[in-house]
Structure formats: structure tokens, C-alpha cells
Amino acid sequence: MRIALDLTATPKSKTGIGRYMLGLIEGLQKVDKVNEYYLFAQDDDLDGFGVYAPNFHMVPVNSKILRKQYIRILWEQIVFPWRLRSIKADVLHCPNYTMPYPLRMVSPKTGVVAAFHDMAYFSFPQYYIGWKREMFKGYIKRTAKACDKIITISNNSKEDIPRFCKPKNRDITVTYMGVKEEFYTGTPASDEVLKKYGITGDYIYYVGTLEPRKNIGGLINGYKLLSPELKKKYKLVITGKKGWFYEELFKTVEADDSLKDNVIFTGFVDDEDMIPLMKRASSLAYISFYEGFGIPVAEGMAAGIPVVTTDRSSLKEIAKGYGFLCNPDNPESIAEDLRNAVELYESVNSGDESALEKIEKSREHARQFNWESCAEGTVSAFYEAYGKRHA
């Protein structure tokens, strides 16, 4: 088969869906030596996807034009179908909820696999800018009816999808996201790396986009309830690019003397430094209200540090029995599990056998989340979509 991957909406600073596509491409190159892949990507980021296999081909598109979202959407709907027809694509993989809807007229034999990562635009509409929310809700509903196959990244999302849209093919495949091997084998950050980001001593770590759904405000409020001694000993380091409605976070920290000296915002950090920073941390705190998967939780377990997350959505599915699950609406619950996590960290450092065993079990649990398995499930979905178009 000739399989096209739409990477045109992926920013150069890869988070969320961008990290998903990076990992998927890595996995596909390992498990599929037969099919030919055509990766449509912005021409200022052709080296950003780790392509090395001879059956994977980069197809550049004009970044100067398509980095503008509204132009990219027009390109997707008007030009992209003809580009797909020109390469005789058998299957198109769309990772960003939308697809080129005129494709059905231009290239009716091209199967479409759509990745729906979560239903957050429906479940938590209050956390999104109005026009963006309504636009993506429309995309999701239309794509669900038009695509040949939906894949998603957790059983929780699989259950959510039919609640909000009407998939043409209700047989939804779950392909868990994966964890890079470096989270298992890499080394913790050096003092030099810590100095680069203004970090001293031990710290609780968060990584993710700064946006309301991630509940960073709740994390800060929970951290605030820790004793002055604990806050002094364990800083709160928040890594991630600015998303939307983030200004209040900075105002909250700056206005509170117990926070402004102890909460550190690093901005976006690429994997070269982020992985060592996570491995050096005393614990990971990822207190999101809702996630399709929540890759930092699996990464934290793989890195061998205690993980604090929530009892909601896929986070419970991924971490139950292996992490501390708090109530994201309750700062006291968050604070309690932050204390539990650093206590576990200290027990590990003291050589406590039961604590070491708990961390090792978490690392073993994280092994089930790997990009090869994700890729194998995705390739099966490609064949299924192709079969539906050639039945």
C-alpha cells in the first residue's frame, strides 16, 4: 500500500499530537518494511520527524504559507486531495480530527484512518476558546461520518467517542501511545542542566501545555498547602509552552510569597533536556481534569519516579495501582498525594525495599506502552480502511 501521513498541522515544538506522530513514525519504521509511506510536512521541519527508513518519503509543503492556520485549512480541503491523488495514495492517516472532505470525489478509493485522541472539546467546552471549540466539534462530527476507520489512544476515549458523534464505522481500535526508551535508560539531569533552567535542589515536576484542562492552577493550589519546609525542600517545576488562558497562573504565583520563590516556569523544553529533568525529579505531578491518554504519566513511571495523577478519564486507566490518584477538584487531596509521592521518593533514596519494589513495578507496567505496539495496531487499521474502499 501507499500510505500518506498528514503532518501539516504539526508545530515545530512538538507536544500532544506532535509527540504522538513522532512516536508513531518511529514505531512504523520498525514494524513495517513493506508499505510505502509519504509524509506531508511543512518544509521548515522536514528533519523533525526522525525519518530514516527507505520506504518513508518526506513530501514538503510550503511552511511560509501553511503555518497560517486558515490557509492550511484551505490547502487541506482544496489542494491536498489532488496531491493525494497524484501519489496514488491507498490510505490517508489524519491525526488531527479533521480530513480533506473532498477526497471522496477526487480519489474515492483512498481509505481514511482518523485518530481521535479525546473528546475534550465536548466534555470540557469551558476550557477552550469559543471559535476553536466549535470548529473542532464540527470537524469531529463530520470526520466520524466520513472516515473509514477511527483509532484512539485509550479505552476511555473509545467509550467517549460514540457519545458525542456518530462514527460510520463503530469498530474503534485502541492503540496506546508509547514511551521512549530514553525514559528507562537515560541519565538524570546534571547540575549544569538544572542551572540552565534556574532549578536548585529537589523538585516536583510537571510537563505539558499551559492550558485550563491540565489543571495547573489546581496543582499550584495543592502545592501551596504543603508546609513551608516541604516547599523549600521541593520546588515545583512547571515545563510547557503557553497554550491559552494561562496568564492567571503567572499572576497567582507572583502574588504569593510562598509560591514565587518556589514555583519555576521553564517554558517549552525539548526531549534532550526534558527527559533528564524528569529523571532527576522527586516525583511527577500531572493533575489534569481529562486526558485521552496522558503520556507524561506513563513517562514518569518509566523514568522511575513516583507519579501523582487523577482519578479521572484515561489517567485512572493508565496509572491505577501504580501511581497516586487524587481528586483534581480538591486541593487537599492533591496536597496529600504530593506528600505521599515525596515520601515514597525519600524511602527509595534510603534503600527501602518495598519502596524500590513499588517503583520497579511501575516501570514494568509502563513497558506495555510502546510505539511498536501502537504502530502494529495502526497498520492493521490501515489495512482495514483499504479493504473497505476495495470491497
C-alpha positions as CSV (number, residue, x, y, z in Angstrom):
1,M,0.0,0.0,0.0
2,R,0.9,3.6,-0.4
3,I,0.1,5.3,2.9
4,A,0.0,9.1,3.4
5,L,0.5,10.7,6.8
6,D,-0.8,14.3,7.2
7,L,1.8,16.1,9.4
8,T,1.0,19.6,8.1
9,A,-0.7,20.8,11.3
10,T,2.2,19.7,13.5
11,P,4.1,22.6,15.0
12,K,7.9,22.5,15.3
13,S,7.7,22.5,19.1
14,K,6.1,19.1,19.3
15,T,3.6,18.4,22.2
16,G,0.4,16.4,22.3
17,I,-0.5,15.2,18.9
18,G,3.0,16.1,17.6
19,R,4.6,13.7,20.2
20,Y,2.1,11.1,19.1
21,M,3.1,11.4,15.5
22,L,6.8,11.3,16.3
23,G,6.4,8.1,18.3
24,L,4.1,6.5,15.7
25,I,6.6,7.2,12.9
26,E,9.4,5.7,15.0
27,G,7.3,2.6,15.6
28,L,6.1,2.3,12.0
29,Q,9.7,2.4,10.7
30,K,10.5,-0.5,13.0
31,V,7.5,-2.7,12.2
32,D,6.5,-2.0,8.6
33,K,9.2,-2.6,5.9
34,V,6.6,-3.5,3.2
35,N,4.3,-0.5,2.7
36,E,5.5,2.9,1.2
37,Y,4.9,5.9,3.4
38,Y,4.5,9.5,2.2
39,L,4.8,12.1,5.0
40,F,3.3,15.5,4.1
41,A,5.1,18.0,6.3
42,Q,6.0,21.7,6.5
43,D,9.3,22.3,4.6
44,D,10.8,24.1,7.6
45,D,10.5,20.9,9.7
46,L,11.5,18.0,7.4
47,D,14.2,16.8,9.7
48,G,12.0,17.0,12.8
49,F,10.3,13.6,12.4
50,G,13.3,11.2,12.7
51,V,12.7,9.5,9.3
52,Y,15.4,7.1,8.2
53,A,13.8,4.0,6.7
54,P,14.0,3.8,2.8
55,N,10.2,3.2,2.5
56,F,9.4,6.5,4.2
57,H,9.4,9.6,2.0
58,M,9.1,13.2,3.1
59,V,6.7,15.3,0.9
60,P,7.3,19.1,1.7
61,V,4.6,21.7,1.7
62,N,5.2,25.5,1.9
63,S,5.6,26.5,5.5
64,K,5.6,30.2,4.8
65,I,2.0,29.9,3.7
66,L,0.7,26.9,5.7
67,R,1.9,28.0,9.1
68,K,-1.1,30.3,8.9
69,Q,-3.9,28.1,10.2
70,Y,-6.7,29.4,7.9
71,I,-4.6,29.0,4.8
72,R,-3.6,25.5,5.9
73,I,-7.3,24.6,6.2
74,L,-8.0,25.9,2.7
75,W,-5.0,23.9,1.4
76,E,-6.2,20.8,3.2
77,Q,-9.6,21.0,1.6
78,I,-8.7,22.2,-1.9
79,V,-5.1,21.2,-2.8
80,F,-4.4,18.2,-0.6
81,P,-6.9,15.8,-2.2
82,W,-5.2,16.3,-5.6
83,R,-1.8,15.8,-4.0
84,L,-3.0,12.5,-2.6
85,R,-4.4,11.5,-6.0
86,S,-1.1,12.3,-7.7
87,I,0.8,9.9,-5.4
88,K,-2.0,7.3,-5.8
89,A,-2.4,7.1,-2.0
90,D,-4.2,3.9,-0.9
91,V,-4.7,5.2,2.7
92,L,-4.5,8.6,4.4
93,H,-3.8,8.8,8.1
94,C,-5.3,12.0,9.7
95,P,-4.1,12.6,13.3
96,N,-5.8,16.0,14.0
97,Y,-9.5,15.3,14.0
98,T,-10.1,16.7,10.5
99,M,-9.6,15.3,7.0
100,P,-9.8,16.6,3.4
101,Y,-13.6,16.0,2.8
102,P,-13.5,16.5,-1.0
103,L,-11.2,13.5,-1.2
104,R,-14.2,11.3,-1.7
105,M,-14.8,13.0,-5.0
106,V,-11.2,13.3,-6.1
107,S,-9.9,10.0,-5.0
108,P,-12.7,7.7,-4.0
109,K,-10.6,4.6,-3.5
110,T,-8.3,6.3,-0.9
111,G,-9.2,4.9,2.6
112,V,-9.1,7.3,5.5
113,V,-8.0,6.5,9.1
114,A,-8.7,9.3,11.6
115,A,-7.1,9.5,15.0
116,F,-9.5,10.9,17.7
117,H,-7.3,11.4,20.8
118,D,-10.1,12.6,23.1
119,M,-13.4,14.2,23.3
120,A,-12.3,17.2,25.4
121,Y,-14.0,19.8,23.2
122,F,-17.3,18.2,24.1
123,S,-16.6,17.1,27.7
124,F,-15.0,20.3,28.8
125,P,-16.1,23.1,26.4
126,Q,-15.4,25.8,29.1
127,Y,-11.7,25.2,28.7
128,Y,-11.4,26.2,25.1
129,I,-11.6,29.4,23.1
130,G,-15.2,29.6,21.6
131,W,-14.4,29.6,17.9
132,K,-11.8,26.9,18.2
133,R,-14.1,24.7,20.3
134,E,-17.0,24.9,17.8
135,M,-14.7,24.4,14.8
136,F,-13.2,21.2,16.2
137,K,-16.6,19.9,17.3
138,G,-17.8,20.3,13.8
139,Y,-14.7,18.6,12.4
140,I,-15.0,15.6,14.8
141,K,-18.7,15.0,13.9
142,R,-18.1,15.3,10.1
143,T,-14.9,13.2,10.1
144,A,-16.5,10.5,12.2
145,K,-19.2,10.1,9.4
146,A,-16.7,10.4,6.5
147,C,-13.7,8.3,7.5
148,D,-13.4,4.6,7.1
149,K,-11.7,3.8,10.4
150,I,-11.2,5.6,13.8
151,I,-8.3,4.8,16.1
152,T,-7.9,6.3,19.6
153,I,-5.4,6.1,22.4
154,S,-7.3,4.7,25.4
155,N,-10.4,2.7,26.2
156,N,-11.8,5.7,28.0
157,S,-11.7,7.7,24.7
158,K,-13.1,4.7,22.9
159,E,-16.1,4.8,25.2
160,D,-16.4,8.6,24.9
161,I,-16.4,8.9,21.1
162,P,-19.8,7.4,20.3
163,R,-21.4,9.6,23.0
164,F,-20.6,12.8,21.0
165,C,-20.5,11.8,17.4
166,K,-21.9,9.0,15.1
167,P,-19.0,7.1,13.6
168,K,-19.7,5.4,10.3
169,N,-17.5,2.5,11.5
170,R,-18.3,1.9,15.1
171,D,-15.5,-0.6,15.5
172,I,-12.9,1.7,17.0
173,T,-9.4,0.5,17.6
174,V,-7.3,1.4,20.7
175,T,-3.6,2.0,20.1
176,Y,-2.0,3.1,23.3
177,M,0.7,5.7,23.0
178,G,4.3,4.7,23.7
179,V,7.2,5.7,25.9
180,K,10.7,6.5,24.5
181,E,13.4,4.1,25.6
182,E,15.4,7.1,26.9
183,F,12.9,7.4,29.8
184,Y,14.2,4.0,31.0
185,T,17.8,4.2,30.1
186,G,18.7,7.9,30.2
187,T,20.6,9.7,32.9
188,P,19.2,12.3,35.3
189,A,19.9,15.9,34.6
190,S,23.2,17.3,35.6
191,D,23.6,20.3,37.9
192,E,24.5,22.2,34.7
193,V,21.2,21.4,33.1
194,L,19.4,22.4,36.3
195,K,21.2,25.7,36.4
196,K,20.2,26.3,32.8
197,Y,16.5,26.4,33.9
198,G,17.1,28.1,37.3
199,I,16.4,24.9,39.3
200,T,18.2,24.1,42.6
201,G,17.8,21.1,44.8
202,D,14.9,18.6,44.6
203,Y,11.7,19.3,42.8
204,I,8.2,18.1,41.9
205,Y,7.8,18.1,38.1
206,Y,5.0,18.9,35.7
207,V,5.3,18.8,31.9
208,G,2.5,19.7,29.5
209,T,0.9,22.7,27.7
210,L,-0.2,25.5,29.9
211,E,-4.0,25.3,29.4
212,P,-7.0,25.1,31.7
213,R,-7.8,21.4,31.1
214,K,-4.4,20.5,32.6
215,N,-5.5,21.9,35.9
216,I,-2.1,23.5,36.6
217,G,-3.9,26.0,38.8
218,G,-5.2,23.1,40.9
219,L,-1.7,21.7,41.1
220,I,-0.4,25.1,42.3
221,N,-3.1,25.4,44.9
222,G,-2.4,21.9,46.2
223,Y,1.3,22.6,46.3
224,K,0.6,25.8,48.2
225,L,-0.9,23.7,51.0
226,L,2.4,21.9,51.7
227,S,4.3,23.0,54.7
228,P,6.9,25.9,54.3
229,E,9.6,23.3,55.0
230,L,8.4,21.0,52.3
231,K,8.0,23.7,49.7
232,K,11.5,24.9,50.5
233,K,12.9,21.4,50.1
234,Y,10.9,20.5,47.0
235,K,10.3,23.3,44.3
236,L,7.5,22.9,41.8
237,V,8.9,23.0,38.3
238,I,6.4,23.5,35.5
239,T,7.6,22.8,32.0
240,G,5.5,23.5,28.9
241,K,4.7,26.0,26.2
242,K,2.0,28.6,26.7
243,G,-1.4,27.4,25.4
244,W,-4.4,29.6,26.3
245,F,-5.9,31.2,29.5
246,Y,-2.5,30.8,31.2
247,E,-2.0,34.3,32.4
248,E,-3.7,33.7,35.7
249,L,-1.1,31.1,36.6
250,F,1.7,33.6,36.5
251,K,-0.3,36.2,38.4
252,T,-1.2,33.6,41.1
253,V,2.4,32.7,41.7
254,E,3.8,36.2,41.5
255,A,1.3,37.5,44.1
256,D,2.1,34.9,46.7
257,D,5.4,35.0,48.6
258,S,5.1,31.3,49.5
259,L,5.0,30.4,45.8
260,K,7.1,32.9,43.8
261,D,10.4,31.7,45.2
262,N,9.4,28.0,44.9
263,V,7.5,27.7,41.6
264,I,9.6,27.7,38.5
265,F,8.2,28.0,34.9
266,T,10.8,26.8,32.4
267,G,8.8,27.3,29.2
268,F,8.9,24.6,26.5
269,V,11.8,22.2,26.8
270,D,12.7,19.7,24.1
271,D,13.3,16.0,24.9
272,E,17.1,16.4,25.1
273,D,16.7,18.2,28.4
274,M,13.1,17.3,29.4
275,I,13.8,13.6,29.8
276,P,16.8,14.2,32.1
277,L,14.8,16.7,34.0
278,M,12.0,14.2,34.6
279,K,14.5,11.5,35.7
280,R,16.1,13.9,38.2
281,A,12.7,14.9,39.7
282,S,11.5,13.6,43.0
283,S,8.1,13.0,41.5
284,L,5.8,13.8,38.6
285,A,2.5,15.7,39.2
286,Y,0.0,15.6,36.3
287,I,-3.3,16.7,37.8
288,S,-5.3,17.0,34.6
289,F,-9.1,17.0,34.6
290,Y,-9.3,15.0,31.4
291,E,-6.9,13.2,29.0
292,G,-7.1,11.0,26.0
293,F,-4.0,9.2,27.3
294,G,-1.8,11.4,29.4
295,I,1.7,10.4,28.1
296,P,3.7,12.2,30.9
297,V,2.1,9.8,33.4
298,A,3.5,6.7,31.5
299,E,6.8,8.5,31.0
300,G,7.1,9.3,34.7
301,M,6.6,5.7,35.6
302,A,9.2,4.6,33.0
303,A,11.6,7.2,34.4
304,G,11.4,5.5,37.8
305,I,9.8,8.4,39.8
306,P,6.6,8.4,41.9
307,V,3.6,9.7,39.9
308,V,0.7,11.8,41.1
309,T,-2.2,12.0,38.7
310,T,-6.0,12.0,39.0
311,D,-8.9,9.5,39.3
312,R,-10.4,10.7,36.0
313,S,-10.7,9.7,32.4
314,S,-7.7,7.7,30.9
315,L,-5.4,8.8,33.7
316,K,-7.0,6.3,36.0
317,E,-6.9,3.7,33.3
318,I,-3.1,4.2,32.8
319,A,-2.0,4.6,36.4
320,K,-4.4,2.8,38.7
321,G,-2.4,0.6,41.1
322,Y,0.9,2.2,40.1
323,G,0.5,5.9,40.9
324,F,-1.2,8.2,43.4
325,L,-4.7,9.1,42.2
326,C,-6.1,12.3,43.7
327,N,-9.3,14.3,43.2
328,P,-8.3,17.1,40.8
329,D,-11.1,19.4,42.3
330,N,-9.8,19.1,45.8
331,P,-6.5,20.9,46.7
332,E,-6.3,19.0,50.0
333,S,-6.4,15.7,48.0
334,I,-3.7,17.0,45.7
335,A,-1.5,18.1,48.6
336,E,-1.9,14.8,50.3
337,D,-0.7,12.8,47.3
338,L,2.2,15.2,46.7
339,R,3.3,14.5,50.2
340,N,2.8,10.7,49.6
341,A,4.9,11.0,46.5
342,V,7.9,12.8,48.0
343,E,7.7,10.4,51.0
344,L,8.0,7.5,48.6
345,Y,10.9,9.2,46.9
346,E,12.7,9.6,50.2
347,S,12.0,5.9,51.0
348,V,13.5,4.9,47.7
349,N,16.6,7.0,48.3
350,S,17.0,5.4,51.7
351,G,17.0,2.0,50.1
352,D,13.6,0.8,51.5
353,E,12.9,-2.5,49.7
354,S,9.2,-2.1,49.5
355,A,9.5,1.4,48.0
356,L,12.1,0.2,45.5
357,E,9.8,-2.7,44.5
358,K,6.8,-0.3,44.0
359,I,8.8,1.9,41.7
360,E,10.1,-1.2,39.7
361,K,6.6,-2.5,39.3
362,S,5.6,0.9,37.9
363,R,8.4,0.8,35.4
364,E,7.4,-2.7,34.3
365,H,3.8,-1.6,33.9
366,A,4.9,1.3,31.7
367,R,6.6,-1.2,29.3
368,Q,3.2,-2.1,27.8
369,F,3.0,1.4,26.4
370,N,5.4,1.2,23.5
371,W,5.4,2.6,20.0
372,E,5.9,-0.7,18.2
373,S,2.6,-2.0,19.6
374,C,0.9,1.3,18.7
375,A,2.3,1.1,15.1
376,E,1.2,-2.5,14.7
377,G,-2.4,-1.6,15.7
378,T,-2.3,1.4,13.3
379,V,-1.0,-0.7,10.4
380,S,-3.9,-3.1,11.0
381,A,-6.3,-0.1,10.8
382,F,-4.7,1.0,7.5
383,Y,-5.4,-2.4,6.0
384,E,-9.0,-2.3,7.3
385,A,-9.6,1.1,5.8
386,Y,-8.1,-0.1,2.5
387,G,-10.3,-3.1,2.5
388,K,-13.4,-1.1,2.9
389,R,-12.6,1.0,-0.1
390,H,-11.8,-2.0,-2.3
391,A,-14.5,-4.3,-1.1
